[in-house]
């Protein structure tokens, strides 16, 4: 998910740049079950 995105053509006509922005959310604004702040589990040896 992105908060904002766009496409900017290069001035020399050689292509384009696709860009996106993701805004940070405070923990109390996160939807439970969608984003986890817990670290991933350790791998099994």
N, C-alpha and C positions, 0 to 999 in steps of 0.2 A: 504494500500500500504506500502511496506517496501522497503528500499534501499538495504538491505543485509540480508540474512537469512541462516541458516544451521542446521544440526543435528549432535550432538556429542554423540557417544555411551559412556556409563559409563564404566570405566575400570573394575569394578567388574562384569560386564555382567548383572546387574539388570535392565537395561533399557537404555533410552537415554534422552538427553536434546535437545529440539527444541528451537532455539533462533532467534531473529530478531532485526534489528536496523532500526530506523527511524531518518533520519538526519533532523535537523531543517532547514527551509528555511526562508530567509529574506522576508519581506512583498512585496518588489518589484519583487520577483521571483515567487510569488504565482499566480496561474491561477485563474482569476476571475470566480466565480460561483462554484468553486470546494472546496475551503477552505474559511471559513468566520472567521474573527478575531473579529466580533461583539459578545457580550455576548448573551446568549439565552434570550428570552422574559420572563418577570416575570409571574409566574402562576396566573391564575384568582382566586380570593377568592371564 
